Amino acid sequence: MNLGARGHEEPELNLISLVDVFLLLLVFFMISTTFLDEASIKIRLPESSEVPSVADRQEDIEVSVTAEGNYRVNGQALINTSTATLATAIIKVAGQDRDLPITIRADGRASHQSVVTAMDVVGRLGFRAINIATVNNQSAAR
């Protein structure tokens, strides 16, 4: 049995797990700093008020969508629901002025597709001021 003094050994620090943790943190911070808001769409939500302002009221064009999916432009019913007919009616009313505001009024039971089609036609014609009409529900506000 050798009970003599052992040689003095230097304690060894294992840095492999420490390096792994730092690399994971580095990767996490590198990835998280590249998160951008590119996929979001900037929209301005419609506002509703009790009394419409007279100053904001220009001679706008009103496109109505009935519950059956039919269209009316300034109260005049169209002969069919095609996009070409709707575009022609809007051009006839607006002429060359694409700065006129257009208000889309849809019946609450109208199909979503009919409303989107009206918005698409108005957007393709180059109008920029598109409003969606709403009604104030007095019972919901209470």
VEXKE-492759 format. One record per residue (C-alpha): chain; x, y, z; residue number from 0. Coordinates in Angstrom, 2 decimals. Each point is the difference from the previous one (the first is absolute). Example, Ala and Ser with C-alpha at 12.3 -4.5 7.8 and 13.67 -1.06 7.14 Angstrom:
# residues 2
R   mol        c1        c2        c3   seq
R     A     12.30     -4.50      7.80     0
R     A      1.37      3.44     -0.66     1
# end
This chain:
# residues 142
R   mol        c1        c2        c3   seq
R     A      0.00      0.00      0.00     0
R     A      1.29      3.32     -0.97     1
R     A     -1.13      2.49      2.62     2
R     A      2.44      2.61     -1.04     3
R     A     -0.89      3.50     -1.10     4
R     A     -1.50      0.26     -3.39     5
R     A      1.23      2.35     -2.57     6
R     A     -1.87      3.31     -0.16     7
R     A     -2.45     -0.05     -2.93     8
R     A     -1.43      3.20     -1.49     9
R     A     -3.80      0.10      0.11    10
R     A     -1.41     -0.16     -3.52    11
R     A     -2.89      2.22     -0.95    12
R     A     -2.31     -1.45     -2.62    13
R     A     -0.97      2.91     -2.26    14
R     A     -1.84     -1.98     -2.65    15
R     A     -3.45      0.37      1.59    16
R     A      0.65      3.70      0.65    17
R     A      0.94      0.56     -3.65    18
R     A     -3.14     -1.86     -1.09    19
R     A     -2.20      2.27      2.10    20
R     A      1.67      3.14     -1.37    21
R     A     -0.35     -1.21     -3.59    22
R     A     -3.69     -0.72      0.52    23
R     A     -0.50      3.44      1.50    24
R     A      1.89      1.57     -2.88    25
R     A     -2.14     -1.83     -2.56    26
R     A     -3.19      0.96      1.86    27
R     A      0.89      3.69      0.08    28
R     A      1.13      0.01     -3.64    29
R     A     -3.29     -1.54     -1.11    30
R     A     -2.24      2.08      2.24    31
R     A      1.50      3.29     -1.18    32
R     A     -1.01     -0.75     -3.58    33
R     A     -3.72     -0.20      0.79    34
R     A     -1.54      2.75     -2.11    35
R     A     -3.56      1.12     -0.49    36
R     A      0.04     -0.56     -3.77    37
R     A     -3.10     -2.16     -0.12    38
R     A     -2.30      2.51      1.65    39
R     A     -2.28      2.21     -2.02    40
R     A     -0.39      3.63      0.90    41
R     A     -3.71      0.81     -0.01    42
R     A     -2.05      2.87      1.28    43
R     A     -3.17     -1.30      1.57    44
R     A     -3.29      1.74     -0.77    45
R     A     -1.36      2.41      2.52    46
R     A     -3.59      0.56      0.85    47
R     A     -1.54      3.07      1.57    48
R     A     -3.43      1.14      1.08    49
R     A     -0.25      2.88     -2.48    50
R     A      1.73     -0.07     -3.38    51
R     A      2.12      3.05     -0.65    52
R     A     -1.21      2.27     -2.79    53
R     A      3.56      1.01     -0.93    54
R     A      0.94     -3.61     -0.70    55
R     A     -3.05     -0.53     -2.16    56
R     A      0.93      0.36     -3.66    57
R     A     -2.01     -1.27     -2.88    58
R     A      1.00     -3.55      0.55    59
R     A     -1.00     -3.11     -1.87    60
R     A     -2.06     -2.54      1.86    61
R     A      0.23     -3.69     -0.91    62
R     A     -2.67     -2.07      1.74    63
R     A      0.04     -3.79      0.30    64
R     A     -3.39     -1.58      0.63    65
R     A     -0.63     -3.16      1.99    66
R     A     -0.39     -1.91     -3.27    67
R     A      3.41      1.19     -1.25    68
R     A     -1.30      2.58     -2.48    69
R     A      1.72      3.35     -0.40    70
R     A     -1.32      3.57     -0.12    71
R     A      2.09      3.04     -0.91    72
R     A     -1.41      3.24      1.42    73
R     A     -3.38     -1.70      0.37    74
R     A     -0.17     -1.30     -3.55    75
R     A     -0.36     -3.78     -0.19    76
R     A      2.34     -1.80     -2.41    77
R     A     -1.26     -2.53     -2.53    78
R     A      2.27     -2.80      1.28    79
R     A      2.66     -0.75      2.60    80
R     A      3.02     -0.19     -2.28    81
R     A      3.12      1.97      0.82    82
R     A      0.04      1.58     -3.47    83
R     A     -3.50      1.43      0.50    84
R     A      0.93      1.36      3.42    85
R     A      3.22      1.55     -1.35    86
R     A     -1.85      1.60     -2.91    87
R     A     -2.63      1.50      2.30    88
R     A      2.64      1.44      2.34    89
R     A      1.99      1.48     -2.90    90
R     A     -3.20      1.52     -1.40    91
R     A     -0.69      1.76      3.29    92
R     A      3.58      0.99      0.88    93
R     A      1.36      0.85     -3.42    94
R     A      3.76      0.59      0.19    95
R     A      0.04      1.21      3.62    96
R     A      1.60     -2.75      2.08    97
R     A      0.24      2.22      3.10    98
R     A     -3.72     -0.25      0.71    99
R     A     -0.78     -1.96      3.15   100
R     A     -1.92     -3.23     -0.47   101
R     A     -2.22     -1.39      2.73   102
R     A     -0.85     -3.68     -0.05   103
R     A     -3.23     -0.79      1.83   104
R     A     -0.74     -3.68      0.42   105
R     A     -3.02     -1.69      1.45   106
R     A      0.83     -1.98      3.13   107
R     A     -1.15     -3.18     -1.75   108
R     A      2.00      0.64     -3.19   109
R     A      2.64     -2.58     -0.78   110
R     A      3.56      0.87      0.84   111
R     A      1.00     -0.79     -3.58   112
R     A     -2.35      2.66     -1.40   113
R     A      1.48      2.68      2.24   114
R     A      3.58     -1.04     -0.79   115
R     A     -0.81      0.01     -3.72   116
R     A     -1.32      3.58      0.27   117
R     A      3.13      1.06      1.90   118
R     A      2.20     -1.72     -2.58   119
R     A     -1.70      1.74     -2.93   120
R     A      0.29      3.40      1.70   121
R     A      3.68     -0.62      0.80   122
R     A      0.81     -1.13     -3.53   123
R     A     -1.58      3.14     -1.42   124
R     A      2.52      2.05      1.98   125
R     A     -2.15      1.53      2.73   126
R     A      1.88      0.65      3.22   127
R     A     -2.69      1.32      2.33   128
R     A     -2.12     -3.08      0.72   129
R     A     -2.36      0.11      2.96   130
R     A     -1.99     -2.83      1.53   131
R     A     -3.34      1.16      1.41   132
R     A     -1.00     -1.12      3.48   133
R     A     -2.92      0.69      2.26   134
R     A      0.16      0.87      3.66   135
R     A     -1.68     -2.71      2.01   136
R     A     -1.47      1.91      2.94   137
R     A     -0.86     -3.14      1.99   138
R     A      3.59     -1.32     -0.21   139
R     A      1.42      3.31      1.25   140
R     A     -1.98     -0.18      3.24   141
# end
